[in-house]
Amino acid sequence: MRTISKGSLTRKMERWLLGMVMMIIAYLIEKVVLRSIKRSGKFSARNNSAS
């Protein structure tokens, strides 16, 4: 039989860890997207000035 406090503590730690991992992944995806937008903006600005 499981004790409620142990299961609750384990579940809290698991959710906290999962939240941290998801936050890191979201941060990295945001960085990649922003870098891509910056590069795309510079590239299109060069094309517009050249034509």
Buried (B, 14 or more C-beta within 10 A) or exposed (E): EEEEEEEEEEEEEEEEEEEEEEEEEEEEEEEEEEEEEEEEEEEEEEEEEEE
